[in-house]
Amino acid sequence: MSTTRTLVLLSLAAVLGCATEKAATEKAAAEKPAARSFDLTTAAGVPPCPAAAPGARGTGNVTLAPDDSSLTVSVNYSGLSGPVTASHIHAGKAGEAGPVVLPFGGDLSSPFSKTFTAADYVAAAGAPPDFPSFVQSLKAGGAYVNVHTAACKPGEIRGQIP
């Protein structure tokens, strides 16, 4: 085989190898879970709770599975008026109160986390009819996390999921 032909074949193999590696990298990036971070504040409550502690605040993170079959939500908070009595994910846009669709359970000490699937979804009146529809609504900004205390039964801090 001639030197020129060998060089052409080696160059072609290198280009094809790079293209395959790039496609594999792009595919892996597309399959990574989508993470969304947000703040929980007293001002975001609908309506804001007058009994909320002045320093009440929190942060949250939602990670969607690549196939949208689950979402993992973590919440970290501080400065609340008292112990957390409940926390939920609600269906609803910013500035609107919406129904509870995914309740957290168990220990709600900060931080807490839960992975939700279709089996956890509560199809409440005014909410999307099922988990896949809810996930699409969440992606469009139609969901929020609310953290409740005894002093603020409707919620002390709230964070809209972007």
matplotlib code that plots the C-alpha trace (Angstrom):
import matplotlib.pyplot as plt

x = [0.0, 1.3, 2.3, -0.2, -3.0, -2.0, -2.1, -5.5, -6.9, -5.4, -6.8, -10.2, -10.2, -9.2, -12.0, -14.6, -13.4, -13.7, -17.2, -18.3, -16.8, -18.6, -21.9, -21.4, -20.6, -23.7, -25.9, -24.5, -25.1, -28.7, -29.3, -28.1, -30.8, -32.2, -31.6, -33.5, -32.6, -34.8, -35.2, -38.0, -39.0, -41.8, -42.6, -43.5, -46.3, -49.9, -50.8, -47.7, -48.0, -47.9, -46.6, -43.6, -40.3, -38.3, -35.3, -37.3, -35.7, -34.8, -33.4, -34.6, -33.4, -35.4, -33.7, -35.8, -34.9, -33.8, -37.0, -39.2, -40.3, -39.2, -38.2, -36.0, -36.6, -34.4, -35.2, -33.0, -34.4, -33.6, -35.1, -38.7, -41.1, -41.2, -40.9, -42.1, -45.6, -45.9, -44.3, -45.7, -45.2, -48.2, -49.5, -49.6, -48.0, -46.2, -48.6, -51.3, -52.3, -52.6, -53.5, -51.1, -50.0, -46.8, -46.7, -43.4, -43.6, -41.5, -38.8, -39.0, -36.0, -33.7, -32.5, -35.0, -35.3, -37.6, -37.8, -41.3, -42.8, -46.3, -47.3, -46.9, -48.9, -52.3, -54.5, -56.2, -59.0, -57.3, -54.1, -52.8, -54.6, -51.5, -47.8, -46.5, -48.8, -47.6, -43.9, -44.6, -46.4, -43.5, -41.1, -43.2, -43.1, -46.3, -45.2, -43.9, -42.7, -44.4, -43.1, -45.7, -45.4, -48.0, -47.8, -48.2, -50.6, -51.0, -47.2, -44.3, -41.9, -42.6, -40.4, -41.5, -39.8, -38.2]
y = [0.0, 3.4, 5.9, 8.4, 5.9, 4.8, 8.4, 9.0, 5.9, 6.8, 10.4, 9.1, 6.7, 9.5, 11.8, 9.0, 8.2, 11.8, 12.0, 8.8, 10.2, 13.5, 11.7, 9.6, 12.7, 14.5, 11.5, 11.2, 14.9, 14.5, 11.7, 13.6, 14.4, 18.0, 19.9, 23.0, 25.1, 27.7, 29.8, 29.5, 32.8, 34.3, 36.9, 34.1, 32.8, 33.3, 35.1, 35.8, 34.7, 37.6, 35.3, 34.1, 34.6, 37.5, 35.2, 32.3, 31.2, 28.1, 26.6, 23.7, 21.5, 19.4, 16.8, 15.2, 11.7, 11.8, 9.9, 12.1, 9.0, 10.5, 13.7, 14.0, 17.1, 18.3, 21.2, 23.0, 25.7, 27.9, 30.6, 29.3, 30.4, 26.8, 23.1, 22.1, 20.5, 19.6, 20.2, 19.6, 20.2, 22.0, 22.4, 26.2, 29.1, 31.9, 34.1, 31.4, 29.0, 25.4, 22.0, 19.6, 16.9, 15.4, 15.3, 14.9, 12.5, 11.3, 13.5, 17.0, 18.3, 20.4, 19.2, 16.7, 14.9, 12.6, 10.9, 11.0, 8.8, 8.3, 6.2, 9.2, 11.6, 12.9, 14.0, 16.8, 19.0, 21.8, 19.9, 18.0, 14.7, 12.4, 12.4, 12.8, 15.8, 17.3, 16.9, 18.8, 21.5, 21.6, 22.2, 25.2, 26.7, 25.3, 23.9, 25.1, 23.8, 25.0, 24.5, 24.8, 25.5, 25.8, 29.6, 29.6, 26.8, 27.8, 27.9, 29.9, 29.7, 29.0, 28.5, 28.3, 25.6, 27.1]
z = [0.0, -0.9, 1.8, 0.5, 0.6, 4.2, 5.3, 3.8, 5.4, 8.8, 8.5, 7.6, 10.5, 12.9, 11.6, 11.9, 15.4, 16.5, 15.0, 16.9, 20.2, 19.7, 19.1, 22.2, 24.3, 23.0, 23.7, 27.3, 27.8, 26.6, 29.0, 32.1, 34.5, 34.3, 37.5, 38.5, 41.6, 43.3, 46.4, 49.0, 50.5, 52.7, 50.0, 47.5, 49.7, 48.3, 50.4, 52.4, 56.0, 58.5, 61.2, 59.2, 60.9, 59.4, 58.6, 57.1, 53.8, 51.9, 48.8, 46.7, 43.9, 41.5, 39.3, 36.6, 35.3, 31.6, 30.7, 33.0, 35.0, 38.3, 40.0, 43.0, 45.2, 48.0, 50.3, 52.7, 55.0, 58.0, 60.3, 60.3, 63.0, 64.3, 63.3, 59.8, 60.0, 56.3, 52.9, 49.5, 45.8, 44.4, 40.9, 40.2, 38.5, 40.3, 42.3, 42.3, 45.0, 43.6, 44.8, 46.5, 44.1, 45.7, 49.5, 51.3, 54.2, 57.1, 58.7, 57.4, 59.3, 57.1, 54.7, 53.4, 50.0, 48.2, 44.8, 43.4, 40.7, 39.1, 42.0, 44.4, 42.2, 43.6, 40.7, 42.6, 41.2, 39.2, 38.7, 35.6, 35.3, 35.6, 36.5, 32.9, 32.4, 35.7, 34.7, 31.5, 33.5, 36.0, 33.1, 32.1, 35.5, 36.8, 40.1, 43.5, 46.8, 50.0, 53.6, 56.3, 60.1, 62.8, 62.7, 58.9, 58.1, 54.4, 54.1, 55.6, 52.6, 49.0, 45.9, 42.3, 40.4, 37.3]

ax = plt.figure().add_subplot(projection="3d")
ax.plot(x, y, z, "-o")
ax.set_aspect("equal")
plt.show()
